[in-house]
């Protein structure tokens, strides 16, 4: 179950980053902050989730945070194009979300395999 908690914590911590550092700035022509170093961010996630005494309490917080993220993203103009960091590639909300949906699917498969 510890591996599942770590995967949920990983998703939760990325959601926190997106909600705090990208979503508020997703506007036409915006340049969002670069993504953090993935390895460092993931190590920070493991430390951060250590405050949750149970996997259930982490899941509850993850669900709440995911709902906030969905609500915030729902209010963004879906045609707005923006860049991230020093990249030249333009994203829309849909293109951006595709990255994280694929990321979630990858980790959900891992959790399902672990729980089977």
C-alpha positions in Angstrom: 0.0 0.0 0.0 3.0 2.3 0.5 3.7 2.3 -3.2 0.0 3.3 -3.9 0.3 6.1 -1.4 3.4 7.3 -3.1 1.7 7.3 -6.5 -1.3 9.2 -5.2 1.0 11.6 -3.5 2.9 12.1 -6.7 -0.3 13.0 -8.6 -1.5 15.2 -5.7 1.8 17.1 -5.6 1.8 17.7 -9.4 -1.8 18.9 -9.1 -0.8 21.4 -6.4 2.0 22.7 -8.7 -0.4 23.1 -11.6 -3.1 24.8 -9.5 -0.7 27.2 -7.9 1.8 27.9 -10.6 0.2 27.5 -14.0 -3.6 27.7 -13.9 -3.8 31.3 -12.6 -1.6 32.4 -15.5 -3.1 30.5 -18.4 -4.1 33.4 -20.6 -3.6 34.3 -24.3 0.0 35.0 -24.9 1.2 34.2 -21.4 4.5 32.5 -20.7 4.1 30.1 -17.7 6.9 29.3 -15.3 8.9 26.3 -16.5 8.1 22.9 -15.0 10.3 22.1 -12.0 13.0 19.5 -12.2 11.0 16.3 -12.2 13.3 14.3 -10.0 13.5 17.0 -7.4 9.8 17.7 -7.5 9.0 14.0 -7.1 11.4 13.8 -4.1 9.7 16.8 -2.6 6.3 15.1 -3.1 7.4 12.1 -1.0 8.5 14.4 1.8 5.3 16.5 1.6 3.0 13.6 1.8 4.6 12.2 4.9 2.3 14.5 6.9 -0.6 12.3 5.9 -1.0 9.6 8.5 -3.2 7.4 6.3 -3.6 6.7 2.7 -7.3 7.5 3.1 -6.5 11.0 4.4 -4.2 11.6 1.4 -6.9 10.4 -1.0 -9.4 12.7 0.5 -7.0 15.7 0.1 -6.2 14.6 -3.4 -9.9 14.4 -4.4 -10.5 17.9 -2.9 -7.5 19.4 -4.7 -8.4 17.7 -8.0 -11.9 19.2 -7.8 -10.4 22.6 -7.2 -8.1 22.1 -10.2 -11.0 21.1 -12.4 -13.1 24.0 -11.3 -10.2 26.5 -11.9 -9.3 25.1 -15.3 -13.0 25.1 -16.4 -13.0 28.9 -16.1 -10.1 29.4 -18.6 -10.7 30.3 -22.2 -10.1 27.1 -24.1 -8.7 28.9 -27.1 -6.1 30.9 -25.2 -2.6 29.9 -26.3 0.4 30.1 -24.0 4.0 28.9 -23.7 5.8 27.2 -20.8 9.3 28.3 -19.7 11.8 28.9 -22.5 9.8 26.7 -24.9 8.4 28.0 -28.1 5.6 25.4 -28.4 2.2 26.9 -27.8 -0.3 25.1 -25.7 -4.1 25.4 -25.2 -5.8 24.1 -22.1 -6.7 21.0 -23.9 -3.2 20.3 -25.1 -1.9 21.0 -21.6 -4.4 18.7 -20.0 -3.6 15.9 -22.5 -0.1 15.7 -21.0 -1.4 15.3 -17.5 -4.2 12.9 -18.4 -1.7 10.6 -20.1 0.5 11.0 -16.9 -2.5 10.1 -14.7 -3.4 7.1 -16.9 0.2 5.8 -16.6 0.2 6.0 -12.9 -3.3 4.6 -12.5 -2.2 1.5 -14.5 0.7 1.1 -12.1 -1.6 1.3 -9.1 -4.1 -1.1 -10.5 -1.3 -3.6 -11.2 0.0 -3.2 -7.7 -3.4 -3.7 -6.2 -4.2 -6.8 -8.3 
